[in-house]
């Protein structure tokens, strides 16, 4: 019997690994109850014979029964069924990540579009330490592809842009991620000392996508839980998870792994907020509060143009009237302009960006009791 606890008035088996076929289990869970799904489905590698290294040692390839399908048609049916079950579980603004190789990801992508998902990005995980191509008959397979999608077109999915930018040393996060595969202490072993799972994903990969597309307290479902990388990272980052795994050997390793995981402290879980998520502050509020005065002169940060503040929160400069954005764009001859980062005012002989005044108001709003 599954033990459950209440979250947002919906009973879910949070932070548990559920035994069973992923489609059956997903169909038994409440609809619209999950914020994010990370899926690492079987790749259907279609291997033909053993693969050996130059020293004639056998490569531990993915040849498990769960990765074997009788035909492409059988794999496509399986893909359509689990994607349908997964989509039912997503909240209206939920998201999904699916990872795969060239063997399956193109078929999965088409099935996702057919099912109604709206593809947001494909992300290339470029492995910094890939397995060599021992036969020398093809390129070294050095990447896998992830598809990130919302439940439907127009959904307001979670995207923590500023947090990902901070992870990347202040540079906008790109869609090619260079991260190593699991090696050393991160590679889990079974009781026989062998790799516990042939396709174990690195925690760094899950850390990046969970930070980027969920918030603390969100529920993350992994229908192909394996040895529990999704659950381990979710637990550390203060997210709830639901894992589904039919293989007892993998569940055993995952439970042992998760028992050792501790959540980061609450302060450490805070990430850089998206500017779009911050409270809107009209420029006119700066005038109303006397932070800027009607008639006060603003200067563009590049020093080329000036404009005067008017009592209604608009500007006038070079006979151009309008908002801080409209006047900046007109003066620069540009299609658009972010007036908050374009204009400055003078205090004690120094030019100060007007955005500092907006941040001051936002800080005051954050300090107010709810």
Secondary structure, DSSP 8 states (H G I E B T S, - for coil): ----EEETTEEE-TTEEE-S-HHHHHHHS-TT-EEEEEE---------S--B-TTS-B------GGG--S-HHHHHHHHHHHHHHHHHHEEEEEEEEEEE-TTTHHHHHHHHHHHT-EEEEEEEEEETT----TTSSS----EEEEEEEESSTT------HHHHHHHTTTS---SEEEE--S-GGGS-B-TTSSBS-TT---HHHHHHHHHHH--TT-EEEESS-TT-HHHHHHHHTT-EEEEE---HHHHHHHHHHHHT-----GGGG-----GGGS----HHHHHHTTSS-TT-EEEETTSS-EEEE-TTS-EEETTEEE-HHHHHHHHHT-S---HHHHEEEEETTEEEETHHHHHHHHHHHHHS--
